Amino acid sequence: MNGALRRAMESSQGHADEHSGPLLNQRAAAGRTLTALMFKDTATLRRAAEFAIETKIRAEAPGHNALIIPIGDKHLFEERGFRLREI
């Protein structure tokens, strides 16, 4: 799942920056901060990750049913009806 998210992030940027670390370690380009969203189960996490790919939201899934995204995109998941909690 991380591989699919990473490829989507790279394609939305136009190319991969070979010197950048994982999204979790970046304090987001353009001054955006990140947040971790926790989903109730793996199936919900998978649907959320697919939604992130479809809508070109920068995201990383470090495991434990969590998805790391820019904080400004959290409302998109809430509007889509995902049940989540911020950690």
Biopython code that builds the backbone (N, CA, C, O; Angstrom):
import numpy as np
from Bio.PDB.StructureBuilder import StructureBuilder

atoms = [
    (1, "MET", "N", (0.830, -1.182, 0.000)),
    (1, "MET", "CA", (0.000, 0.000, 0.000)),
    (1, "MET", "C", (0.880, 1.253, 0.000)),
    (1, "MET", "O", (0.594, 2.208, -0.722)),
    (2, "ASN", "N", (1.952, 1.255, 0.808)),
    (2, "ASN", "CA", (2.850, 2.403, 0.810)),
    (2, "ASN", "C", (3.433, 2.656, -0.571)),
    (2, "ASN", "O", (3.570, 3.806, -0.988)),
    (3, "GLY", "N", (3.775, 1.595, -1.276)),
    (3, "GLY", "CA", (4.342, 1.745, -2.610)),
    (3, "GLY", "C", (3.372, 2.444, -3.552)),
    (3, "GLY", "O", (3.769, 3.324, -4.316)),
    (4, "ALA", "N", (2.098, 2.054, -3.499)),
    (4, "ALA", "CA", (1.089, 2.682, -4.351)),
    (4, "ALA", "C", (0.918, 4.151, -3.995)),
    (4, "ALA", "O", (0.821, 5.002, -4.879)),
    (5, "LEU", "N", (0.880, 4.446, -2.706)),
    (5, "LEU", "CA", (0.766, 5.850, -2.280)),
    (5, "LEU", "C", (1.987, 6.646, -2.703)),
    (5, "LEU", "O", (1.860, 7.777, -3.174)),
    (6, "ARG", "N", (3.166, 6.066, -2.540)),
    (6, "ARG", "CA", (4.394, 6.771, -2.914)),
    (6, "ARG", "C", (4.420, 7.065, -4.414)),
    (6, "ARG", "O", (4.794, 8.163, -4.828)),
    (7, "ARG", "N", (4.020, 6.079, -5.229)),
    (7, "ARG", "CA", (3.990, 6.302, -6.682)),
    (7, "ARG", "C", (2.998, 7.404, -7.031)),
    (7, "ARG", "O", (3.275, 8.234, -7.897)),
    (8, "ALA", "N", (1.852, 7.420, -6.370)),
    (8, "ALA", "CA", (0.857, 8.462, -6.642)),
    (8, "ALA", "C", (1.384, 9.829, -6.247)),
    (8, "ALA", "O", (1.169, 10.814, -6.953)),
    (9, "MET", "N", (2.080, 9.886, -5.108)),
    (9, "MET", "CA", (2.656, 11.164, -4.671)),
    (9, "MET", "C", (3.690, 11.641, -5.672)),
    (9, "MET", "O", (3.716, 12.820, -6.025)),
    (10, "GLU", "N", (4.543, 10.734, -6.132)),
    (10, "GLU", "CA", (5.600, 11.099, -7.063)),
    (10, "GLU", "C", (5.027, 11.543, -8.394)),
    (10, "GLU", "O", (5.519, 12.502, -8.989)),
    (11, "SER", "N", (3.995, 10.861, -8.872)),
    (11, "SER", "CA", (3.424, 11.247, -10.160)),
    (11, "SER", "C", (2.700, 12.579, -10.053)),
    (11, "SER", "O", (2.663, 13.332, -11.026)),
    (12, "SER", "N", (2.120, 12.891, -8.889)),
    (12, "SER", "CA", (1.448, 14.188, -8.744)),
    (12, "SER", "C", (2.450, 15.320, -8.638)),
    (12, "SER", "O", (2.107, 16.473, -8.902)),
    (13, "GLN", "N", (3.678, 15.016, -8.259)),
    (13, "GLN", "CA", (4.732, 16.024, -8.192)),
    (13, "GLN", "C", (5.424, 16.180, -9.539)),
    (13, "GLN", "O", (6.174, 17.135, -9.741)),
    (14, "GLY", "N", (5.185, 15.270, -10.447)),
    (14, "GLY", "CA", (5.838, 15.316, -11.736)),
    (14, "GLY", "C", (7.092, 14.472, -11.762)),
    (14, "GLY", "O", (7.418, 13.905, -12.805)),
    (15, "HIS", "N", (7.804, 14.368, -10.663)),
    (15, "HIS", "CA", (8.978, 13.510, -10.565)),
    (15, "HIS", "C", (9.335, 13.329, -9.096)),
    (15, "HIS", "O", (8.961, 14.144, -8.252)),
    (16, "ALA", "N", (10.044, 12.281, -8.804)),
    (16, "ALA", "CA", (10.456, 12.008, -7.421)),
    (16, "ALA", "C", (11.706, 12.804, -7.112)),
    (16, "ALA", "O", (12.616, 12.893, -7.937)),
    (17, "ASP", "N", (11.749, 13.376, -5.937)),
    (17, "ASP", "CA", (12.944, 14.066, -5.479)),
    (17, "ASP", "C", (13.811, 13.047, -4.766)),
    (17, "ASP", "O", (13.464, 12.578, -3.682)),
    (18, "GLU", "N", (14.937, 12.703, -5.371)),
    (18, "GLU", "CA", (15.749, 11.622, -4.825)),
    (18, "GLU", "C", (16.362, 11.940, -3.478)),
    (18, "GLU", "O", (16.859, 11.038, -2.802)),
    (19, "HIS", "N", (16.342, 13.204, -3.069)),
    (19, "HIS", "CA", (16.936, 13.577, -1.787)),
    (19, "HIS", "C", (15.893, 13.739, -0.688)),
    (19, "HIS", "O", (16.248, 14.003, 0.461)),
    (20, "SER", "N", (14.627, 13.588, -1.015)),
    (20, "SER", "CA", (13.611, 13.782, 0.015)),
    (20, "SER", "C", (13.411, 12.487, 0.788)),
    (20, "SER", "O", (13.519, 11.392, 0.236)),
    (21, "GLY", "N", (13.120, 12.629, 2.066)),
    (21, "GLY", "CA", (12.834, 11.476, 2.903)),
    (21, "GLY", "C", (11.368, 11.145, 2.820)),
    (21, "GLY", "O", (10.650, 11.741, 2.016)),
    (22, "PRO", "N", (10.893, 10.205, 3.634)),
    (22, "PRO", "CA", (9.475, 9.881, 3.633)),
    (22, "PRO", "C", (8.637, 11.095, 4.038)),
    (22, "PRO", "O", (9.117, 12.004, 4.715)),
    (23, "LEU", "N", (7.404, 11.087, 3.617)),
    (23, "LEU", "CA", (6.504, 12.195, 3.927)),
    (23, "LEU", "C", (6.430, 12.443, 5.427)),
    (23, "LEU", "O", (6.355, 13.591, 5.864)),
    (24, "LEU", "N", (6.450, 11.381, 6.212)),
    (24, "LEU", "CA", (6.367, 11.518, 7.659)),
    (24, "LEU", "C", (7.488, 12.386, 8.207)),
    (24, "LEU", "O", (7.274, 13.113, 9.177)),
    (25, "ASN", "N", (8.681, 12.333, 7.614)),
    (25, "ASN", "CA", (9.821, 13.085, 8.104)),
    (25, "ASN", "C", (9.907, 14.492, 7.535)),
    (25, "ASN", "O", (10.744, 15.284, 7.969)),
    (26, "GLN", "N", (9.061, 14.811, 6.576)),
    (26, "GLN", "CA", (9.059, 16.157, 6.012)),
    (26, "GLN", "C", (8.003, 16.970, 6.740)),
    (26, "GLN", "O", (6.929, 16.452, 7.043)),
    (27, "ARG", "N", (8.280, 18.200, 7.017)),
    (27, "ARG", "CA", (7.266, 19.053, 7.627)),
    (27, "ARG", "C", (6.475, 19.738, 6.531)),
    (27, "ARG", "O", (6.063, 20.888, 6.679)),
    (28, "ALA", "N", (6.265, 19.035, 5.438)),
    (28, "ALA", "CA", (5.438, 19.397, 4.296)),
    (28, "ALA", "C", (5.937, 20.639, 3.584)),
    (28, "ALA", "O", (6.228, 21.673, 4.185)),
    (29, "ALA", "N", (6.018, 20.484, 2.300)),
    (29, "ALA", "CA", (6.411, 21.593, 1.448)),
    (29, "ALA", "C", (5.374, 22.693, 1.585)),
    (29, "ALA", "O", (4.213, 22.430, 1.901)),
    (30, "ALA", "N", (5.788, 23.896, 1.352)),
    (30, "ALA", "CA", (4.911, 25.066, 1.411)),
    (30, "ALA", "C", (4.386, 25.318, 2.819)),
    (30, "ALA", "O", (3.340, 25.949, 2.971)),
    (31, "GLY", "N", (5.074, 24.848, 3.844)),
    (31, "GLY", "CA", (4.735, 25.171, 5.225)),
    (31, "GLY", "C", (3.538, 24.437, 5.798)),
    (31, "GLY", "O", (3.079, 24.789, 6.885)),
    (32, "ARG", "N", (3.014, 23.431, 5.111)),
    (32, "ARG", "CA", (1.872, 22.688, 5.654)),
    (32, "ARG", "C", (2.376, 21.690, 6.683)),
    (32, "ARG", "O", (3.448, 21.107, 6.519)),
    (33, "THR", "N", (1.608, 21.498, 7.736)),
    (33, "THR", "CA", (1.965, 20.496, 8.731)),
    (33, "THR", "C", (1.171, 19.228, 8.455)),
    (33, "THR", "O", (0.189, 19.240, 7.713)),
    (34, "LEU", "N", (1.602, 18.158, 9.052)),
    (34, "LEU", "CA", (1.004, 16.855, 8.817)),
    (34, "LEU", "C", (0.196, 16.403, 10.018)),
    (34, "LEU", "O", (0.397, 16.876, 11.136)),
    (35, "THR", "N", (-0.719, 15.481, 9.767)),
    (35, "THR", "CA", (-1.486, 14.864, 10.831)),
    (35, "THR", "C", (-1.629, 13.373, 10.521)),
    (35, "THR", "O", (-1.565, 12.962, 9.362)),
    (36, "ALA", "N", (-1.820, 12.590, 11.545)),
    (36, "ALA", "CA", (-2.037, 11.150, 11.372)),
    (36, "ALA", "C", (-3.496, 10.849, 11.675)),
    (36, "ALA", "O", (-4.019, 11.233, 12.721)),
    (37, "LEU", "N", (-4.141, 10.161, 10.752)),
    (37, "LEU", "CA", (-5.524, 9.758, 10.931)),
    (37, "LEU", "C", (-5.552, 8.267, 11.209)),
    (37, "LEU", "O", (-4.914, 7.489, 10.500)),
    (38, "MET", "N", (-6.285, 7.862, 12.232)),
    (38, "MET", "CA", (-6.402, 6.459, 12.610)),
    (38, "MET", "C", (-7.784, 5.970, 12.190)),
    (38, "MET", "O", (-8.801, 6.593, 12.496)),
    (39, "PHE", "N", (-7.797, 4.841, 11.482)),
    (39, "PHE", "CA", (-9.042, 4.250, 11.012)),
    (39, "PHE", "C", (-9.333, 2.991, 11.814)),
    (39, "PHE", "O", (-8.423, 2.372, 12.365)),
    (40, "LYS", "N", (-10.612, 2.614, 11.876)),
    (40, "LYS", "CA", (-11.023, 1.512, 12.756)),
    (40, "LYS", "C", (-10.488, 0.154, 12.336)),
    (40, "LYS", "O", (-10.294, -0.718, 13.183)),
    (41, "ASP", "N", (-10.245, -0.045, 11.037)),
    (41, "ASP", "CA", (-9.758, -1.344, 10.588)),
    (41, "ASP", "C", (-8.985, -1.191, 9.275)),
    (41, "ASP", "O", (-8.958, -0.116, 8.675)),
    (42, "THR", "N", (-8.372, -2.268, 8.854)),
    (42, "THR", "CA", (-7.537, -2.256, 7.656)),
    (42, "THR", "C", (-8.356, -1.992, 6.395)),
    (42, "THR", "O", (-7.877, -1.323, 5.479)),
    (43, "ALA", "N", (-9.567, -2.501, 6.336)),
    (43, "ALA", "CA", (-10.403, -2.282, 5.155)),
    (43, "ALA", "C", (-10.716, -0.789, 4.983)),
    (43, "ALA", "O", (-10.692, -0.272, 3.866)),
    (44, "THR", "N", (-11.004, -0.111, 6.077)),
    (44, "THR", "CA", (-11.283, 1.322, 6.019)),
    (44, "THR", "C", (-10.027, 2.087, 5.640)),
    (44, "THR", "O", (-10.084, 3.036, 4.858)),
    (45, "LEU", "N", (-8.902, 1.680, 6.188)),
    (45, "LEU", "CA", (-7.625, 2.307, 5.820)),
    (45, "LEU", "C", (-7.374, 2.139, 4.326)),
    (45, "LEU", "O", (-6.963, 3.091, 3.663)),
    (46, "ARG", "N", (-7.610, 0.968, 3.796)),
    (46, "ARG", "CA", (-7.394, 0.721, 2.366)),
    (46, "ARG", "C", (-8.290, 1.625, 1.514)),
    (46, "ARG", "O", (-7.835, 2.190, 0.519)),
    (47, "ARG", "N", (-9.560, 1.763, 1.900)),
    (47, "ARG", "CA", (-10.458, 2.651, 1.156)),
    (47, "ARG", "C", (-9.994, 4.098, 1.243)),
    (47, "ARG", "O", (-10.068, 4.835, 0.259)),
    (48, "ALA", "N", (-9.512, 4.514, 2.422)),
    (48, "ALA", "CA", (-9.008, 5.881, 2.597)),
    (48, "ALA", "C", (-7.754, 6.106, 1.754)),
    (48, "ALA", "O", (-7.581, 7.174, 1.165)),
    (49, "ALA", "N", (-6.887, 5.108, 1.697)),
    (49, "ALA", "CA", (-5.671, 5.219, 0.884)),
    (49, "ALA", "C", (-6.030, 5.312, -0.591)),
    (49, "ALA", "O", (-5.425, 6.094, -1.324)),
    (50, "GLU", "N", (-6.998, 4.531, -1.034)),
    (50, "GLU", "CA", (-7.452, 4.608, -2.424)),
    (50, "GLU", "C", (-8.050, 5.978, -2.723)),
    (50, "GLU", "O", (-7.828, 6.536, -3.797)),
    (51, "PHE", "N", (-8.807, 6.518, -1.774)),
    (51, "PHE", "CA", (-9.368, 7.865, -1.922)),
    (51, "PHE", "C", (-8.244, 8.894, -2.047)),
    (51, "PHE", "O", (-8.319, 9.802, -2.874)),
    (52, "ALA", "N", (-7.204, 8.750, -1.227)),
    (52, "ALA", "CA", (-6.065, 9.677, -1.288)),
    (52, "ALA", "C", (-5.402, 9.619, -2.662)),
    (52, "ALA", "O", (-5.043, 10.654, -3.223)),
    (53, "ILE", "N", (-5.239, 8.426, -3.198)),
    (53, "ILE", "CA", (-4.629, 8.275, -4.522)),
    (53, "ILE", "C", (-5.510, 8.912, -5.590)),
    (53, "ILE", "O", (-5.017, 9.655, -6.438)),
    (54, "GLU", "N", (-6.800, 8.630, -5.556)),
    (54, "GLU", "CA", (-7.734, 9.154, -6.555)),
    (54, "GLU", "C", (-7.773, 10.681, -6.548)),
    (54, "GLU", "O", (-7.874, 11.305, -7.605)),
    (55, "THR", "N", (-7.693, 11.282, -5.361)),
    (55, "THR", "CA", (-7.809, 12.738, -5.245)),
    (55, "THR", "C", (-6.449, 13.430, -5.173)),
    (55, "THR", "O", (-6.366, 14.641, -4.967)),
    (56, "LYS", "N", (-5.384, 12.643, -5.345)),
    (56, "LYS", "CA", (-4.009, 13.161, -5.360)),
    (56, "LYS", "C", (-3.619, 13.884, -4.069)),
    (56, "LYS", "O", (-2.938, 14.909, -4.087)),
    (57, "ILE", "N", (-4.074, 13.317, -2.952)),
    (57, "ILE", "CA", (-3.684, 13.815, -1.634)),
    (57, "ILE", "C", (-2.368, 13.146, -1.276)),
    (57, "ILE", "O", (-2.244, 11.924, -1.355)),
    (58, "ARG", "N", (-1.386, 13.945, -0.881)),
    (58, "ARG", "CA", (-0.109, 13.382, -0.437)),
    (58, "ARG", "C", (-0.368, 12.602, 0.842)),
    (58, "ARG", "O", (-0.906, 13.145, 1.807)),
    (59, "ALA", "N", (0.012, 11.337, 0.852)),
    (59, "ALA", "CA", (-0.277, 10.496, 2.014)),
    (59, "ALA", "C", (0.762, 9.395, 2.136)),
    (59, "ALA", "O", (1.400, 8.995, 1.163)),
    (60, "GLU", "N", (0.909, 8.921, 3.367)),
    (60, "GLU", "CA", (1.756, 7.762, 3.633)),
    (60, "GLU", "C", (1.060, 6.908, 4.678)),
    (60, "GLU", "O", (0.471, 7.428, 5.627)),
    (61, "ALA", "N", (1.131, 5.598, 4.500)),
    (61, "ALA", "CA", (0.510, 4.665, 5.432)),
    (61, "ALA", "C", (1.611, 3.931, 6.188)),
    (61, "ALA", "O", (2.140, 2.938, 5.689)),
    (62, "PRO", "N", (1.970, 4.405, 7.394)),
    (62, "PRO", "CA", (3.063, 3.788, 8.142)),
    (62, "PRO", "C", (2.668, 2.484, 8.837)),
    (62, "PRO", "O", (3.520, 1.827, 9.436)),
    (63, "GLY", "N", (1.422, 2.110, 8.770)),
    (63, "GLY", "CA", (0.956, 0.894, 9.432)),
    (63, "GLY", "C", (0.023, 1.217, 10.577)),
    (63, "GLY", "O", (-0.270, 2.385, 10.832)),
    (64, "HIS", "N", (-0.443, 0.198, 11.265)),
    (64, "HIS", "CA", (-1.324, 0.360, 12.432)),
    (64, "HIS", "C", (-2.584, 1.132, 12.092)),
    (64, "HIS", "O", (-3.068, 1.917, 12.907)),
    (65, "ASN", "N", (-3.128, 0.917, 10.884)),
    (65, "ASN", "CA", (-4.369, 1.549, 10.440)),
    (65, "ASN", "C", (-4.314, 3.069, 10.433)),
    (65, "ASN", "O", (-5.336, 3.726, 10.628)),
    (66, "ALA", "N", (-3.136, 3.634, 10.212)),
    (66, "ALA", "CA", (-2.972, 5.086, 10.198)),
    (66, "ALA", "C", (-2.567, 5.564, 8.810)),
    (66, "ALA", "O", (-1.922, 4.845, 8.046)),
    (67, "LEU", "N", (-2.958, 6.785, 8.509)),
    (67, "LEU", "CA", (-2.610, 7.433, 7.262)),
    (67, "LEU", "C", (-2.109, 8.834, 7.620)),
    (67, "LEU", "O", (-2.788, 9.571, 8.334)),
    (68, "ILE", "N", (-0.938, 9.196, 7.131)),
    (68, "ILE", "CA", (-0.358, 10.515, 7.411)),
    (68, "ILE", "C", (-0.636, 11.415, 6.207)),
    (68, "ILE", "O", (-0.274, 11.085, 5.078)),
    (69, "ILE", "N", (-1.275, 12.543, 6.457)),
    (69, "ILE", "CA", (-1.662, 13.462, 5.388)),
    (69, "ILE", "C", (-1.402, 14.899, 5.821)),
    (69, "ILE", "O", (-1.205, 15.158, 7.009)),
    (70, "PRO", "N", (-1.399, 15.838, 4.877)),
    (70, "PRO", "CA", (-1.356, 17.254, 5.259)),
    (70, "PRO", "C", (-2.631, 17.588, 6.042)),
    (70, "PRO", "O", (-3.723, 17.157, 5.673)),
    (71, "ILE", "N", (-2.485, 18.343, 7.102)),
    (71, "ILE", "CA", (-3.622, 18.627, 7.988)),
    (71, "ILE", "C", (-4.759, 19.335, 7.259)),
    (71, "ILE", "O", (-5.926, 19.161, 7.611)),
    (72, "GLY", "N", (-4.434, 20.117, 6.266)),
    (72, "GLY", "CA", (-5.466, 20.826, 5.515)),
    (72, "GLY", "C", (-6.357, 19.921, 4.688)),
    (72, "GLY", "O", (-7.412, 20.360, 4.230)),
    (73, "ASP", "N", (-5.968, 18.669, 4.481)),
    (73, "ASP", "CA", (-6.767, 17.736, 3.692)),
    (73, "ASP", "C", (-7.650, 16.831, 4.548)),
    (73, "ASP", "O", (-8.395, 16.009, 4.016)),
    (74, "LYS", "N", (-7.571, 16.976, 5.864)),
    (74, "LYS", "CA", (-8.351, 16.125, 6.770)),
    (74, "LYS", "C", (-9.851, 16.240, 6.492)),
    (74, "LYS", "O", (-10.566, 15.239, 6.524)),
    (75, "HIS", "N", (-10.324, 17.446, 6.223)),
    (75, "HIS", "CA", (-11.753, 17.650, 5.997)),
    (75, "HIS", "C", (-12.273, 16.863, 4.791)),
    (75, "HIS", "O", (-13.448, 16.499, 4.751)),
    (76, "LEU", "N", (-11.407, 16.598, 3.810)),
    (76, "LEU", "CA", (-11.827, 15.828, 2.637)),
    (76, "LEU", "C", (-12.233, 14.405, 3.027)),
    (76, "LEU", "O", (-13.180, 13.845, 2.474)),
    (77, "PHE", "N", (-11.504, 13.831, 3.985)),
    (77, "PHE", "CA", (-11.834, 12.482, 4.464)),
    (77, "PHE", "C", (-13.115, 12.517, 5.294)),
    (77, "PHE", "O", (-13.948, 11.616, 5.195)),
    (78, "GLU", "N", (-13.271, 13.558, 6.112)),
    (78, "GLU", "CA", (-14.475, 13.688, 6.926)),
    (78, "GLU", "C", (-15.704, 13.884, 6.036)),
    (78, "GLU", "O", (-16.747, 13.273, 6.268)),
    (79, "GLU", "N", (-15.574, 14.743, 5.010)),
    (79, "GLU", "CA", (-16.687, 14.986, 4.097)),
    (79, "GLU", "C", (-17.068, 13.731, 3.319)),
    (79, "GLU", "O", (-18.228, 13.546, 2.953)),
    (80, "ARG", "N", (-16.097, 12.882, 3.073)),
    (80, "ARG", "CA", (-16.336, 11.632, 2.336)),
    (80, "ARG", "C", (-17.005, 10.584, 3.232)),
    (80, "ARG", "O", (-17.431, 9.536, 2.746)),
    (81, "GLY", "N", (-17.101, 10.863, 4.539)),
    (81, "GLY", "CA", (-17.796, 9.967, 5.462)),
    (81, "GLY", "C", (-16.917, 8.960, 6.169)),
    (81, "GLY", "O", (-17.423, 8.040, 6.811)),
    (82, "PHE", "N", (-15.586, 9.121, 6.060)),
    (82, "PHE", "CA", (-14.699, 8.203, 6.769)),
    (82, "PHE", "C", (-14.778, 8.451, 8.263)),
    (82, "PHE", "O", (-14.708, 9.590, 8.726)),
    (83, "ARG", "N", (-14.924, 7.360, 9.013)),
    (83, "ARG", "CA", (-14.881, 7.450, 10.469)),
    (83, "ARG", "C", (-13.429, 7.336, 10.877)),
    (83, "ARG", "O", (-12.780, 6.325, 10.608)),
    (84, "LEU", "N", (-12.921, 8.359, 11.518)),
    (84, "LEU", "CA", (-11.512, 8.407, 11.857)),
    (84, "LEU", "C", (-11.311, 9.180, 13.139)),
    (84, "LEU", "O", (-12.214, 9.852, 13.637)),
    (85, "ARG", "N", (-10.113, 9.067, 13.653)),
    (85, "ARG", "CA", (-9.725, 9.928, 14.766)),
    (85, "ARG", "C", (-8.302, 10.390, 14.488)),
    (85, "ARG", "O", (-7.487, 9.660, 13.922)),
    (86, "GLU", "N", (-8.031, 11.608, 14.897)),
    (86, "GLU", "CA", (-6.718, 12.180, 14.684)),
    (86, "GLU", "C", (-5.818, 11.774, 15.844)),
    (86, "GLU", "O", (-6.222, 11.843, 17.004)),
    (87, "ILE", "N", (-4.600, 11.351, 15.527)),
    (87, "ILE", "CA", (-3.665, 10.962, 16.590)),
    (87, "ILE", "C", (-2.423, 11.822, 16.524)),
    (87, "ILE", "O", (-1.511, 11.653, 17.334)),
]
sb = StructureBuilder()
sb.init_structure("model")
sb.init_model(0)
sb.init_chain("A")
sb.init_seg("    ")
for serial, (resi, resn, name, xyz) in enumerate(atoms, 1):
    if name == "N":
        sb.init_residue(resn, " ", resi, " ")
    sb.init_atom(name, np.array(xyz, "f"), 0.0, 1.0, " ", f" {name:<3s}", serial, name[0])
structure = sb.get_structure()
